[in-house]
């Protein structure tokens, strides 16, 4: 879930502004980890839906997960409530600019109420493998940009997925703004199977998020998310999100927030509570 297109006309000046004197950490790899005193500040791909362009330092692990997240949607007399328990993203820094990520949707329970009948399903999700490569700004500068291709691998341990391989490309951009504000922009292109599984269609996701520190440990953000599917019969999905982050220490962060549906096709509410740990 991500994005906003990064205009090509701005690439040159933004890139130029990002090229400052940066430490040379190119020698650090999975087998020659970055020393603790040279690691950059903790940066996460959660809790907002806009991904971070900053990779995990070489040779270090980062685990990001929800304790639980809940989705409620009520449309056309059909009420759907979904609880997802401990979906997790496990990251490993391969080089100073590249990490690999393993995203597992974990256990979910969906309850659908319609026409006086309630149906409950319990299931397990699929595995998504992502590789984030920071193109600039990992260790300094006012902007940072990355490319993150991904592929979904069906695990076939439940009925929640479509048992098909799908994938896409995520392009996140971070911009430092005046007065301590930060802005994140992301555009994502997903190649997905249609409902029959016989054809493929493009899904285009764009997000924009603004964040600011409230105290030395507490931060907040607001976000807008747009999802446009090119499959026939699918309408535009838009969400407005807000949340908080709390830094317990340099390697541990709590977060909480809620995503709100703006359009009819979007889920009504999605509250969540999560944690990030870095080693």
C-alpha positions as CSV (number, residue, x, y, z in Angstrom):
1,X,0.0,0.0,0.0
2,X,1.8,3.1,-1.1
3,X,2.7,6.3,-3.2
4,X,2.8,9.5,-5.4
5,X,4.8,9.8,-8.6
6,X,8.2,11.5,-8.2
7,X,8.3,14.0,-11.1
8,X,11.2,13.4,-13.4
9,X,11.8,17.2,-13.8
10,X,12.6,17.4,-10.1
11,X,15.0,14.5,-10.0
12,X,18.1,16.5,-10.9
13,X,17.8,19.3,-8.3
14,X,16.6,16.9,-5.6
15,X,19.5,14.5,-6.3
16,X,21.9,17.4,-6.3
17,X,20.6,18.6,-2.9
18,X,21.0,15.1,-1.5
19,X,24.6,14.7,-2.4
20,X,26.5,16.0,0.7
21,X,29.5,14.6,2.3
22,X,28.5,11.2,3.5
23,X,30.4,8.6,5.4
24,X,31.9,5.8,3.3
25,X,30.2,2.7,4.6
26,X,30.5,0.7,1.4
27,X,32.8,-1.9,3.0
28,X,30.1,-3.1,5.3
29,X,28.2,-6.2,4.2
30,X,26.1,-9.0,5.7
31,X,29.4,-10.7,6.8
32,X,31.1,-7.5,7.8
33,X,28.3,-5.7,9.8
34,X,28.1,-2.0,10.3
35,X,29.5,-1.0,13.7
36,X,26.9,0.2,16.2
37,X,28.4,3.7,16.4
38,X,28.0,4.1,12.6
39,X,24.4,2.9,12.3
40,X,21.9,5.4,11.1
41,X,18.7,6.3,13.0
42,X,16.0,3.7,13.1
43,X,13.7,4.0,10.1
44,X,10.7,1.8,9.6
45,X,8.2,0.8,6.9
46,X,5.4,1.1,9.4
47,X,3.1,2.3,10.8
48,X,2.0,4.4,7.9
49,X,1.3,2.8,4.5
50,X,4.1,4.9,2.9
51,X,7.3,2.8,2.8
52,X,10.6,4.2,3.9
53,X,13.5,4.7,1.4
54,X,16.1,3.9,4.1
55,X,17.5,0.4,4.2
56,X,18.6,-1.6,7.2
57,X,22.3,-1.3,8.0
58,X,24.5,-4.1,6.7
59,X,24.6,-7.2,8.8
60,X,21.7,-6.2,11.1
61,X,18.2,-7.5,11.6
62,X,15.0,-5.4,11.9
63,X,11.6,-6.9,12.8
64,X,8.4,-4.9,12.3
65,X,5.0,-6.4,13.3
66,X,1.5,-5.7,14.4
67,X,0.4,-7.2,17.7
68,X,-2.9,-7.2,15.9
69,X,-4.8,-5.1,13.4
70,X,-8.6,-5.0,12.9
71,X,-10.6,-4.1,9.8
72,X,-14.3,-3.2,9.9
73,X,-16.4,-2.6,6.8
74,X,-20.2,-2.2,6.4
75,X,-21.5,-1.9,2.9
76,X,-24.8,-2.8,1.3
77,X,-26.1,-4.7,4.3
78,X,-22.9,-6.8,4.5
79,X,-20.8,-6.3,7.6
80,X,-17.2,-7.7,7.5
81,X,-14.9,-7.8,10.5
82,X,-11.3,-9.1,10.1
83,X,-8.7,-9.6,12.8
84,X,-5.1,-10.2,11.7
85,X,-2.7,-11.4,14.4
86,X,1.0,-10.7,14.3
87,X,1.6,-10.0,10.6
88,X,5.4,-9.5,10.5
89,X,8.1,-8.0,8.3
90,X,11.6,-9.5,8.9
91,X,14.4,-7.5,7.4
92,X,18.1,-8.2,6.9
93,X,20.7,-5.7,5.8
94,X,22.8,-7.1,2.9
95,X,25.0,-4.1,2.1
96,X,25.0,-0.5,3.1
97,X,22.3,0.3,0.6
98,X,20.3,-2.9,0.2
99,X,18.2,-5.1,2.5
100,X,16.0,-8.1,1.9
101,X,12.5,-8.4,3.6
102,X,10.2,-11.3,4.3
103,X,6.6,-10.3,4.9
104,X,4.3,-12.9,6.3
105,X,0.5,-12.1,6.7
106,X,0.2,-14.6,9.5
107,X,-3.1,-15.7,11.1
108,X,-6.5,-14.0,10.3
109,X,-10.1,-14.4,11.3
110,X,-12.9,-13.0,9.1
111,X,-16.5,-12.7,10.2
112,X,-19.1,-11.8,7.6
113,X,-22.7,-11.0,8.6
114,X,-25.4,-10.7,5.9
115,X,-29.1,-11.4,5.7
116,X,-29.2,-12.7,9.3
117,X,-26.4,-15.2,8.6
118,X,-22.9,-15.1,10.1
119,X,-19.9,-16.8,8.4
120,X,-16.5,-17.1,10.1
121,X,-13.3,-18.2,8.4
122,X,-9.9,-18.6,9.9
123,X,-6.8,-18.7,7.7
124,X,-3.1,-18.1,7.1
125,X,-1.6,-15.7,4.6
126,X,1.1,-15.7,2.0
127,X,4.8,-14.7,2.0
128,X,6.0,-11.6,0.2
129,X,9.8,-11.2,-0.5
130,X,11.0,-7.6,-1.1
131,X,14.4,-6.2,-1.8
132,X,14.9,-2.5,-1.0
133,X,17.8,-0.7,-2.7
134,X,18.5,2.9,-1.6
135,X,19.5,5.0,-4.6
136,X,20.5,8.1,-2.7
137,X,20.2,9.7,0.8
138,X,20.7,6.7,3.0
139,X,23.3,8.4,5.2
140,X,22.6,12.1,4.7
141,X,20.9,14.8,2.7
142,X,17.5,16.4,2.6
143,X,16.0,13.7,0.4
144,X,16.2,9.9,0.0
145,X,14.9,7.6,-2.7
146,X,14.7,3.9,-3.1
147,X,13.4,1.1,-5.4
148,X,11.8,-1.9,-3.9
149,X,10.7,-4.8,-6.2
150,X,8.7,-7.6,-4.6
151,X,7.1,-10.9,-5.3
152,X,4.3,-12.7,-3.4
153,X,4.9,-16.4,-3.0
154,X,1.8,-18.4,-2.1
155,X,2.4,-20.8,0.8
156,X,-0.8,-22.8,0.3
157,X,-1.3,-23.3,4.0
158,X,-4.8,-21.7,4.0
159,X,-7.5,-20.4,1.7
160,X,-7.0,-16.6,2.2
161,X,-4.8,-16.2,-0.9
162,X,-5.3,-17.0,-4.6
163,X,-2.4,-19.5,-4.7
164,X,-0.8,-17.4,-7.5
165,X,2.5,-15.6,-7.8
166,X,2.1,-11.8,-8.0
167,X,4.5,-8.9,-7.8
168,X,5.3,-5.3,-8.3
169,X,7.6,-2.3,-7.7
170,X,7.5,0.3,-4.9
171,X,9.3,3.7,-5.3
172,X,9.4,5.6,-2.0
173,X,10.8,9.2,-1.5
174,X,11.5,11.0,1.7
175,X,11.9,14.8,1.9
176,X,13.0,16.9,4.9
177,X,10.8,20.0,5.3
178,X,11.3,23.2,7.3
179,X,10.4,23.4,11.0
180,X,11.1,19.8,11.7
181,X,8.5,18.4,9.3
182,X,9.1,15.3,7.2
183,X,7.2,14.3,4.0
184,X,7.0,10.8,2.4
185,X,5.8,10.1,-1.1
186,X,5.4,6.7,-2.7
187,X,4.1,5.2,-5.9
188,X,3.6,1.5,-6.3
189,X,2.8,-0.6,-9.3
190,X,1.3,-4.1,-8.7
191,X,0.6,-6.8,-11.3
192,X,-2.2,-8.8,-9.8
193,X,-4.4,-11.7,-10.8
194,X,-8.1,-10.9,-11.5
195,X,-10.9,-12.6,-9.6
196,X,-11.0,-15.6,-12.0
197,X,-7.2,-16.1,-11.9
198,X,-7.0,-16.2,-15.7
199,X,-5.8,-12.7,-16.4
200,X,-3.6,-10.0,-14.8
201,X,-4.3,-6.4,-14.2
202,X,-2.4,-3.3,-12.9
203,X,-3.0,-1.7,-9.6
204,X,-1.6,1.7,-9.0
205,X,-1.1,3.0,-5.4
206,X,-0.1,6.5,-4.4
207,X,0.5,7.9,-0.9
208,X,1.6,11.1,0.8
209,X,2.4,11.4,4.5
210,X,3.5,14.2,6.8
211,X,5.2,13.6,10.1
212,X,6.5,15.6,13.0
213,X,8.1,15.0,16.4
214,X,5.8,15.9,19.3
215,X,8.4,15.2,22.0
216,X,11.9,13.7,21.9
217,X,10.4,10.2,21.9
218,X,6.8,10.7,20.6
219,X,6.0,11.4,16.9
220,X,2.9,11.7,14.9
221,X,1.8,11.5,11.2
222,X,-1.1,12.0,8.9
223,X,-1.4,10.3,5.5
224,X,-3.6,10.0,2.4
225,X,-3.7,6.8,0.4
226,X,-5.1,6.3,-3.1
227,X,-5.5,2.9,-4.8
228,X,-6.7,2.6,-8.4
229,X,-7.3,-0.8,-9.9
230,X,-7.5,-1.4,-13.6
231,X,-9.6,-4.5,-13.2
232,X,-13.1,-4.0,-14.6
233,X,-15.7,-3.3,-11.9
234,X,-13.3,-2.1,-9.3
235,X,-13.8,1.5,-7.9
236,X,-11.3,3.9,-6.6
237,X,-10.2,3.3,-3.0
238,X,-9.0,6.2,-0.8
239,X,-8.0,6.3,2.9
240,X,-7.1,9.0,5.4
241,X,-4.7,7.7,8.1
242,X,-3.2,9.0,11.3
243,X,-1.0,7.5,14.0
244,X,1.7,7.9,16.7
245,X,5.2,6.4,17.2
246,X,7.0,6.1,20.5
247,X,10.8,5.5,20.6
248,X,11.6,3.3,23.7
249,X,15.3,3.4,22.7
250,X,17.4,3.7,19.6
251,X,16.4,0.2,18.5
252,X,12.8,-0.2,19.7
253,X,9.7,1.7,18.6
254,X,6.0,1.3,19.5
255,X,3.3,2.6,17.2
256,X,-0.5,2.8,17.0
257,X,-2.9,4.4,14.6
258,X,-6.0,4.0,12.5
259,X,-6.8,4.1,8.8
260,X,-10.2,5.6,7.8
261,X,-12.1,4.9,4.6
262,X,-12.8,8.0,2.4
263,X,-14.5,6.3,-0.5
264,X,-17.2,3.7,-0.4
265,X,-15.0,0.8,-1.6
266,X,-12.4,1.4,1.2
267,X,-12.6,-0.3,4.6
268,X,-14.5,1.9,7.1
269,X,-11.8,1.7,9.9
270,X,-8.5,-0.2,10.4
271,X,-7.0,0.4,13.9
272,X,-3.7,-1.3,14.8
273,X,-0.9,-1.5,17.4
274,X,2.6,-2.5,16.5
275,X,6.3,-2.8,17.4
276,X,9.7,-2.5,15.7
277,X,12.9,-4.1,17.0
278,X,16.4,-3.8,15.6
279,X,19.4,-6.0,16.3
